[in-house]
Amino acid sequence: MSIPKSDQFPDNPEDLSPARRRRAERGLVPEDLVSIAEDIESLAQSTIPSFDFYLFSLLAAAIITASILADSPALLVLGALAAPPLTPFIGIALGTATGSFKFFGQRFMGSIIASGFVFLVGILGGYASFVLKTPGIQFLIYNARVSWTHIVLLIAGTTLAIISIKRQGQSPILPSVALAYELYVPLAIAGFGFGSGQPHLWPDGLVVFGIHLAVVAISGTIIFMLLGIKPLSFIGYTLGSVVTILAIVLVIGLSSAGLVVGGKIAMPTLVPTATQTVTPVPPTSTPTKTPIPPTPSPSPTVPTATATPLPTATSTITPKPTPFYAEIAVSEEYAGAFIRSEPSLESQILTSLVNGTVIEILNPSPSFDEQGRNWLNIRFMTEEGTEEDGWIIENLLLISTPRPVW
């Protein structure tokens, strides 16, 4: 992006008349247009999306999708390392800071095209998981939620990437790994959920990607302005303000005004209503024998028939067994667990329940699969308010002590 010299601002500001010099000092346009334009031109060249950028984005998407299929965090990190320097995403912030419509549009479209490739590869991996009936993701679902840890890592990666480009003129390698992890991973998980048909997974991943992209735009614009990159015209200030405001609105809107961050997960939380069951105590009755008084010494008397009352039939109330309740209690990095139709990892996934969800154990005696895992038959509440039965691994539950009122 080259910016021609303006006739109103010659190279030597001392050649201006005193009145024009005072107006220039009060104006929005800086006097050293030439040096600023050269600086912006150098930054713009380093953020051009090249063929290698798209090619290595596809490679990173393939490795990340493979890590989702294998549920392997190590492969996930390898996928982020294989990603190219995400300088076009930094270019979105640079276009916002400089106020150039053309520059902002080019870098934004290049970033969206690369993101579309990642989403498409995730869809193919999800479809393969659906056809092959793989167990699906367990650990990596942590990356499909919004947390302050991810936001801080994203801002740090954006800041280090901009400083590396601005002051050293080099493509940021390590900062781009953080950006790729926070942008490509939730996008690949969203595509995987869309291809495999898992509910709540693919819209959650897209929500997280949109929030992270907006955070990159906002934080990057602020960093560029702090480093002296500012719009060269009043229209540029307007564009930067509009893009920044829209990004802030996007963050607030997609996160439901902080509900996602507060709940530590991007998917809606199922809150079942616990039904209290009072166990009646059956009445106890003890039959009592009435002693017959002794008969006096034998005498010529006529024996008298004594009527013996028949026992009265009483109805006995059969008490209902005290129900067993439990709570989904998986470690923090997993956020929840899957409920399956049969006691096996190969069976169909009915739904996913987050930590803290209350379920009822239908049979306290576990069933064992071929690998020796203990499975419990449970009953849970769906989003529609109906009750369904399913199976879950026993060590994913925190089982309470049975009491009449739980």
N, C-alpha and C positions, 0 to 999 in steps of 0.2 A: 504494500500500500504506500504509494508515493504521494506526498503533499506538496504542491507547487508553492513557491514563495508568493507572498501577498505584496502588492504594490504599496499597501498602506503601512507595511512594516519592513523597511529596508534592513539590510544586514547590520548597519550601524545605527542604533537607536539615537545617537547623538545628532544625526542629520535631521531629526524631526524638530518641528517648531515646539516651543515650550507648551503651548496649548494642546497640541496633538500628543506630546509625550505624556502629559498628565492624563489625558483620556486613555492612552494605552495602558498606563499603570493601573487605572481604575477598571479596565475592561476585563472580560473573561478570557480573552485570547492572550496567551503568553507572548513575550517579545521574541524569545529564541525559538521560533517555529522550525528553523532549519535543523537545529540539533535535536529537538524533540522528534521531528519527523524521521530523522535518520535512526534514532533509537527505536521508534515504533516499527520502522521498516525491518530492522534486524530481528526484532521479536516476531514479527509477522512471518518471516521466512522460516523460522524454526517451528511454527505451528501448522504448517501446510500438511494436510492428510495425504500421504503417499500410498503407492501400491503395497509397499511393505507393511504399512500401518494396517491395512485391511487384511493382508495375508496372515500376519502374526496374530491379529485379533481372532481370526478363524481358528488358528492353531490353539490359542489360549482357551477359546470356547470349547474345543474338542476335549482338551485335557480336563477342564473344569467339569464338563458333562460326564466324562469317565469317572472322575472322583465322586460325583453324585451317585452314579450307578454302583460304584464299589463302596460307597459310604466311607471314603478315605480322606481324612484331613491333610495327609501328606501330599496326595495328588492335587488337592485344592491349592496348596501353596505353590506347587510346581506350575499349575496353570497360571497363577498370578505372575510368576517369574517369567513365563514364556510370553506374556503380553508385551506389546510394543510400548514405547514411551507415549503416554496418552496426552501428547501436546495439543491435539485438536480440541480436547476438552478444556485445556488451559486457554486456548484461543477464544473460546466462548466468553471467558472472563475478560480477555484482552479486548475483544470487540465491544463488550459492554463498557469497559473503562474508557476506550477511545471514542465511543459514540459513532462507530462506522456501521451503517446498516449492511453494506455489502460484505464487509469482513465478518461481521457477526453471523450473517446468514450462511456464508460458506463454511465456517468452522462448525456451526450448529448442525448443518445438513451432513457434513462429513462424520461428525460424532454419532448422529442418529443412524446413519447407514451402517457403521461398524457395530453399533448396539443391536441393530436389526439382525445382523449376521449371528451375533451371540445368542439372541433369542431364538432364532431359527434352529441353530445347532442344539439348543436345549430342548426344543420341541421334538426333534428327531430322537434324542436320547430318551425322552419321556415316553415316546411311542414304542421304542425298543423295550423299555422297561415294562410297558403294558403287555406287549406281545410275549415277552419271555417270562412274565410274572415274577420279576425279581422282588425281593423284600421291600425295596424303596428306601428313601433316606430316613435316617434317624438323627445322627449327630448334626448334619449340615443344615437342618431346619433352623438352627440358631441364626444362620446368616440371612434368613427371610424375615427378620424382625428389626425394628428400629431400637437402638440403644445409644446411650451417650458415649460408650466406648467406640462404637463405629463412627459417630460424628466427630469425636476428637481426633481419631486416626485420619479421617478424611480431611479435616482442616489442616492438620500437620503435614500430610502429604501434599496438599495443594500449595501451602506456603513454601515448603522446601523446593517443590518443582518450579515455582515462579522465581524464587531467588536464584536457583541454578541456571535458569534460562537468562535472567536479566543480568546477572553479574559475571557469570562464567561463560555464557554462550554455549553451553553444552546441553545435550538432551538428558533430562533427569531420569536415571535408571531406578534407583531405590525408591524415590518418591512415587514413581509411576507404578511400582509394585503395590503400594498402599492404595493408589487410585484404582488400579485394576481389580484388586480384591474387593473394594467397596462398591464398584460400579458393575463389573462383569459378573461377579458371583451371584448377587441377588437376581440379576437379569437371566442368567442361565438357569437358576432354580425356578424362576417364573415360567420359562419355556418348558422345563422338565415337568412342572406341575400341569401345564396346559396339555402337553402331549400325553401324559399318563392319566389325565382325568382326575387328579387328586383335588378335592375341594379345598378352597381357601388358599392354596399354595401359589397358584400363578398370579392372582390379583395382588396378593401380599408382596410377592417379589417385585412386581411392577411399581407398587406404591413405594417400596423402599428405594428402588432405582430412581424414581422421580424425585424423592426427597434428597437423595445424595447428589443428584445432578444439580438441583437448585442450590444446595449448600456449596458445591464447587463454584457455581456462578457468583454467588454472593460473596463468599470469602475471597475468591480470586480477584474480583473487582476491587474489593477493599485493599488487598495487598498491592495491586498494581497502582492504585491511587496513592498509597503510602510511599511507594517507590518513585513517585513523580510522574507517572503516566496518567494524564488527564485529558478530557475531551478538548479539541482544538476549536470548537465552536459551540454556540448556545444550543444548537440542535443536538450536538453530541451529548451535552448534559441531559437533555430531555430523553434521549434514547437510553442512556445509562440509568436514569431514574426510573423509567418505565420498566425496563428489564429487571432491575433490582426489586422493584415493588411487586412485579408479577412472580418473581422467584420466591419472595417472602410469603406471598399469598399462597403459592403452591405448597410450600413447606407446611404452613398452618392448615391449609385445607386438606391435604392428603393425610396429615397426621391427626385429623379430627381434633384440632385445638389442644394437642398434647395428650389425647387419650391413648394413642399408640405407645408413646414414650412412657406414660405412667403405667400402662399394663405390661410393658416390656415385650410386647409381641404385636405384630401387625394384623393378625387375624382376630375375628371377634371371639370373645371368651364365652363359653357355654357355662351358664350358672344354673344348675338344676335346683329345683325346689325340694328340700328334704321333707319327707312326710313322716310325722311322728306317729308311731304305733304303740298304743298302750296294751300291754299284755295282761289279760284278766287273770286273777288268781282263783282257781277253782275252789268251790266250797268243799270242805272235808266233813264227813259225817261218820261217827263211830257208833255202831249198834250197841245198845245196852241190854243186858239180860236181867229180867226181873225175877228175883228169887221167889220160890213158892214156899209159903210158911209150912212148918212141920205139922204133920197130921197127928192128933192125939192117939192115945192107945186104942187098940182095936175095940170096937163096940158095934153092936148091931145097928149100924146106921147105913143109910142109903148113900152111896157115893154120889157126889155132885160133879157134873161136867163143867170144867173150867174152859171158858173160851179164850183161846190164844190169839192176840191180834196179829194179822199178817203184816210183814214189812211194807212200808210205803215206798213206792218207786220214786226216785228223785232223778231229775235230769242233770247230767254232768256236762259242764262246759269244757270243751277241748281247747286248751290254750294254743295260740299260734306261736311258732318258734320265734325267738328274738332275732331280728334280721342283723346280718353282718354288714357294716358299712366300711368303706375305705376311701382313701384319697389318693389321687394321682400325685406321686412324689418322685420325680426324676431329677437328676442333678441339673443345676442352673443352665449348663450349656445346651441341654436338650430341649428344654421348654415344655415338653409334653410327651405323649406316647400314642401309638396307633392301637385301635381296637379292631380285631380281626374276626372273621366269621367262624373260624375253626381254630383249635389249639395248635397252630402251626404257622411258621413264618412264610410258608408258601401260600397260605390262604388269602382270600380277598380282604382288603382294608375297608372296613365299614366307615370309619371316621377317625379323627384325631382329637384327643382331649388334652387340654393344657394342665399344667401343675395346679393343684388346689381344687380340681373338679371332684365332686363327691359322687361315688358310685356305690351300688349295692352288690354284695357277693351272694350269688344264688346258691352256690355249693362250696363250702369251705374246704372240701377235699380236692386237691389239685389233680389235674391230668398231666401226664408226662408225654413229651414228644420224643422223636428218635434221638435228639441230641441231649436228652435228659433235662430239658427246661420244664419248670412247673408253670402250668397255665390254670387260670381261674375263670370260671363262668360268671360273668357280671351282667348287671342291668344298668343302663345309663339313660340320660335324658337327651333327646335330640333338639335341634334348633326349633323344630315345629312344636315342641312341647309334648311329644310322644315318647314312650319308653321302648327301648330295644335291648335285645340281649346280644352279647358278644364275648370274646375271649381276650385276655391280656396276660402277659408274663407276671408271675407273682411278685418278683423283686422290684417291680415298678410301682408297687402300691405301698401305702402306709395304712395298715389295717388297725382299726380301733378295737378296743375291748368291748364286746357286746354288752349293752345295757338296755333296760326297757325303753328309755327315752334317750336317743342319741342326738 
